Amino acid sequence: MNISLIIIIPIVVILVASFVTVKQGTIAVMTIFGKYSRILSPGLSLKIPLIEKVEKRVSIQNRALEMEFQAITQDQANVYFKAMLVYSVLNANEDTIKNVAFKFVNDQNFSQALIRTIEGSVRGFVATKKQAEILLLRSEIVNDVKETIDNTLESWGFHLIDLQLNDITFDEEITTSMAKVVASNNLKAAAENEGQALLITRTKAAEAEGNSIKIAATAEREASQLKGQGIALFREEVAKGMSEAALKMREANLDTSLILFSMWTESVKEFAEKGKGNVIFLDGSTDGMQSTMNKIMAMDQLKTLEKSKKA
């Protein structure tokens, strides 16, 4: 009985040692007496018991790493970065997995090398820029880092998926001065906008006033023209009526001066009926009438004489 147990137990141990389980998302790197032999995919696999062993399990899942570091700009300003790095194994090929497993002594050394490489790339880019430009170049920094270290990471068997610059800060003095510059620029822009708005308002007001004056002048000119035309028509009709009246009076052997007398009396009547308090000195006597009529007749004769001379 004891002999059977002595034989069975080693056999069971050997059988158990002949199987290896690899978790999903990882690949097992196998060695024989410390020398690389092969890789095992996820699942249950057989191995050579007691001789072959799992040297390392390489995760092919995405990995994240947080970083904090400092850089100096071209104008000697300190910039502080907080970043998150996302990376993974390049692929599941045997050569890539072998490279990942044996390139570095351990994962800590790899993480340190990766962090220092990223920091050096960012610092090299920032050193060529001024501090006022850094906040606007977030995506450019990320693209430059990717282009710079992609080949290096591939030689290590890894691939950079993403680099996120979560926070970019400066020294307190620089932050305060930048805030003052922004505030000053905002005030300047507000003043310029206010000036432009005032200029537009005054320009529009001047244009409106000019148009109003132009319209009023045009209306006044047209009104004056119409008024002049009306007066001319009135005078023409009056002259025509007076001519007809004078002609008929001559045919009847009457004195045409009665027409002037009639105009005189009508004028006196108009002054009396439609006057609104204005004082008008009018000589209503017979001598006054005779004097006024003589003056009117003299003016009429003078105009007739001038017309005959022009003719």
C-alpha positions in Angstrom: 0.0 0.0 0.0 2.8 2.4 0.9 4.7 1.5 -2.2 1.6 2.3 -4.4 1.3 5.8 -2.8 4.9 6.4 -3.3 4.5 5.7 -7.0 1.1 7.4 -7.5 1.9 10.7 -5.8 4.8 11.6 -8.0 2.8 10.7 -11.1 0.0 12.9 -10.0 2.4 15.7 -9.3 4.0 15.4 -12.7 0.6 15.3 -14.4 -0.6 18.4 -12.6 2.7 20.2 -13.4 2.2 19.3 -17.1 -0.7 21.8 -17.4 -0.6 25.6 -17.3 -3.5 28.0 -17.4 -3.1 31.4 -19.2 -5.7 34.1 -18.4 -7.5 36.0 -21.1 -5.7 39.2 -22.1 -2.2 37.7 -21.3 0.4 35.6 -23.0 2.7 33.3 -21.2 6.4 33.3 -22.1 7.9 29.8 -21.5 11.6 29.0 -20.8 13.6 25.7 -20.5 16.5 26.0 -18.0 16.2 29.8 -18.3 16.3 29.9 -22.1 13.3 31.1 -24.2 11.3 28.2 -25.7 7.9 29.4 -26.8 4.7 31.4 -25.9 1.3 30.2 -24.8 -2.0 31.8 -25.7 -4.9 32.2 -23.3 -6.5 28.9 -22.1 -5.2 25.5 -20.9 -2.0 24.3 -22.4 0.5 21.5 -21.8 4.1 22.0 -20.8 7.1 19.8 -20.1 6.9 19.1 -16.4 9.7 20.1 -14.1 11.8 21.4 -17.0 9.7 24.0 -18.8 8.3 26.9 -16.7 6.4 30.1 -17.1 9.0 32.8 -17.1 6.7 35.8 -17.5 3.1 36.6 -18.2 2.8 39.6 -20.7 -0.5 41.5 -20.6 -1.7 42.6 -24.1 -4.4 44.9 -22.6 -4.2 48.7 -22.6 -2.2 50.2 -19.8 -2.4 53.7 -18.2 0.3 55.7 -16.5 0.0 59.1 -14.8 2.8 61.6 -15.1 3.8 64.9 -13.5 6.8 66.9 -14.8 8.2 70.3 -15.5 9.5 72.0 -18.6 11.1 75.4 -19.4 10.0 77.6 -22.3 12.1 79.6 -24.7 11.6 82.7 -22.6 12.6 80.9 -19.4 9.1 80.3 -17.9 8.4 77.2 -15.9 5.6 75.0 -17.2 4.1 72.2 -15.1 2.4 69.3 -16.8 0.0 66.6 -15.5 -0.5 63.9 -18.1 -1.9 60.5 -18.6 -0.3 58.0 -20.9 -2.2 55.1 -22.5 -0.1 52.4 -24.2 -0.2 48.7 -25.0 1.9 45.9 -26.5 2.3 46.4 -30.2 0.8 43.0 -31.2 0.6 39.4 -30.1 3.3 38.1 -32.5 6.0 35.8 -30.9 8.9 38.2 -31.7 7.0 41.2 -30.1 6.1 39.2 -27.0 9.7 37.9 -26.7 11.0 41.5 -27.0 8.5 42.8 -24.3 9.4 40.0 -21.9 13.2 40.3 -22.1 14.0 43.9 -23.2 13.9 45.3 -19.6 14.8 43.7 -16.3 11.3 44.4 -14.9 8.2 46.5 -15.5 9.4 49.2 -13.1 12.5 49.8 -15.3 10.3 49.9 -18.4 7.9 52.5 -16.8 10.8 54.6 -15.7 12.3 54.6 -19.2 8.9 55.4 -20.8 8.3 58.3 -18.5 11.7 59.8 -19.0 11.4 59.5 -22.8 8.0 61.3 -22.8 9.3 64.0 -20.5 12.3 64.6 -22.7 10.2 64.8 -25.9 7.8 67.3 -24.3 10.7 69.4 -22.8 12.4 69.5 -26.2 9.2 70.8 -27.9 8.4 73.4 -25.1 12.0 74.7 -25.2 11.3 76.1 -28.7 8.1 77.9 -27.8 7.3 81.0 -25.7 5.1 80.7 -22.6 2.2 82.7 -24.2 2.0 80.0 -27.0 2.0 76.8 -24.8 -1.7 76.8 -23.8 -2.7 77.0 -27.5 -0.4 74.2 -28.5 -1.8 71.3 -26.5 -2.6 69.1 -29.5 0.6 70.0 -31.3 2.6 68.9 -28.2 0.8 65.5 -28.2 1.4 65.0 -31.9 5.1 65.9 -31.7 5.6 63.4 -28.8 3.8 60.6 -30.7 6.0 61.2 -33.8 9.1 61.4 -31.8 8.8 58.3 -29.6 6.8 55.9 -31.8 9.9 54.3 -33.3 11.5 54.0 -29.8 8.4 52.3 -28.4 8.1 49.9 -31.3 11.7 48.8 -30.7 10.6 48.0 -27.2 7.5 46.1 -28.4 5.0 48.7 -27.4 2.7 51.2 -29.0 1.6 54.7 -27.8 -2.2 54.9 -28.0 -2.8 58.3 -26.4 -1.2 61.1 -24.5 -3.5 63.4 -22.6 -2.2 66.7 -21.1 -4.8 67.1 -18.4 -3.3 70.2 -16.8 -0.8 72.8 -17.9 0.1 75.5 -15.3 2.7 78.2 -14.7 4.3 79.9 -11.7 2.0 82.1 -9.8 3.7 85.3 -11.0 3.4 84.3 -14.6 -0.3 83.2 -14.1 -1.1 86.6 -12.5 0.7 88.6 -15.3 -1.1 86.5 -18.0 -4.4 87.2 -16.3 -3.6 91.0 -16.4 -2.7 90.8 -20.0 -5.9 89.0 -20.9 -7.9 91.5 -18.8 -6.1 94.4 -20.6 -6.8 92.9 -24.0 -10.4 92.4 -23.1 -10.8 96.0 -22.0 -9.0 97.2 -25.2 -11.3 95.1 -27.3 -14.4 96.3 -25.4 -13.2 100.0 -25.9 -12.6 99.4 -29.6 -16.0 97.7 -30.0 -17.7 100.6 -28.1 -15.9 103.1 -30.3 -16.9 101.3 -33.4 -20.5 101.1 -32.2 -20.5 104.9 -31.4 -19.0 105.7 -34.8 -21.6 103.6 -36.5 -24.4 105.2 -34.5 -23.2 108.7 -35.2 -22.6 107.9 -38.9 -26.1 106.6 -39.2 -27.5 109.6 -37.3 -25.6 112.0 -39.6 -26.8 110.1 -42.7 -30.4 110.2 -41.4 -30.1 113.9 -40.6 -28.6 114.6 -44.1 -31.3 112.6 -45.8 -33.9 114.5 -43.7 -32.4 117.9 -44.7 -32.2 116.7 -48.3 -35.8 115.6 -48.3 -37.0 118.8 -46.6 -35.0 120.9 -49.1 -36.4 119.0 -52.0 -39.9 119.4 -50.6 -39.4 123.1 -50.0 -38.1 123.6 -53.5 -41.0 121.7 -55.0 -43.4 123.7 -52.8 -41.8 126.9 -53.9 -42.0 125.9 -57.5 -45.6 125.0 -57.1 -46.3 128.2 -55.2 -44.5 130.2 -57.9 -46.5 128.5 -60.6 -49.7 129.1 -58.7 -48.9 132.8 -58.3 -47.9 133.1 -62.0 -51.2 131.4 -63.0 -53.1 133.7 -60.7 -51.4 136.8 -62.1 -51.9 135.5 -65.6 -55.7 135.1 -64.9 -55.9 138.5 -63.2 -54.1 140.1 -66.1 -56.4 138.3 -68.6 -59.5 139.4 -66.6 -58.3 143.0 -66.4 -57.5 143.1 -70.1 -60.9 141.8 -71.0 -62.5 144.3 -68.6 -60.5 147.2 -69.9 -61.4 146.2 -73.5 -65.1 146.2 -72.7 -64.9 149.5 -70.9 -63.2 151.1 -73.9 -65.8 149.8 -76.2 -68.4 151.3 -73.8 -66.4 154.6 -73.8 -65.8 154.3 -70.0 -62.7 155.3 -68.1 -60.4 152.2 -67.5 -59.2 153.8 -64.3 -62.3 152.5 -62.7 -60.6 149.1 -62.7 -57.9 150.5 -60.4 -60.5 152.1 -58.3 -62.2 148.7 -57.9 -58.9 147.0 -57.0 -58.3 149.8 -54.4 -61.6 149.3 -52.7 -61.3 145.5 -52.7 -57.9 145.9 -51.0 -59.3 148.2 -48.3 -62.1 145.7 -47.8 -59.6 142.8 -47.4 -57.5 144.7 -45.0 -60.6 145.5 -42.9 -62.1 142.0 -42.9 -59.1 139.7 -42.6 -56.7 141.7 -40.5 -55.7 139.8 -37.3 -54.5 142.6 -35.1 -51.6 143.7 -37.2 -51.4 147.4 -37.6 -51.4 148.6 -41.3 -51.2 152.3 -42.0 -53.3 153.0 -45.1 -54.3 156.3 -46.4 -58.0 155.8 -47.3 -58.7 159.3 -48.4 -59.5 160.3 -52.0 -56.1 162.0 -52.4 -54.4 158.9 -51.0 -56.3 156.7 -53.5 -55.4 159.0 -56.3 -51.7 159.0 -55.4 -51.6 155.3 -55.1 -53.4 154.8 -58.4 -51.0 157.2 -60.2 -48.0 155.3 -58.9 -49.5 152.0 -60.0 -50.3 153.4 -63.4 -46.8 154.9 -63.7 -45.2 151.5 -62.8 -47.4 149.8 -65.4 -46.4 152.4 -68.1 -42.8 151.9 -67.1 -43.0 148.1 -67.5 -44.8 148.6 -70.9 -42.0 150.9 -72.0 -39.3 148.4 -71.0 -41.0 145.6 -72.9 -41.3 147.8 -76.0 -37.6 148.6 -75.8 -36.6 144.9 -75.5 -38.8 144.1 -78.5 
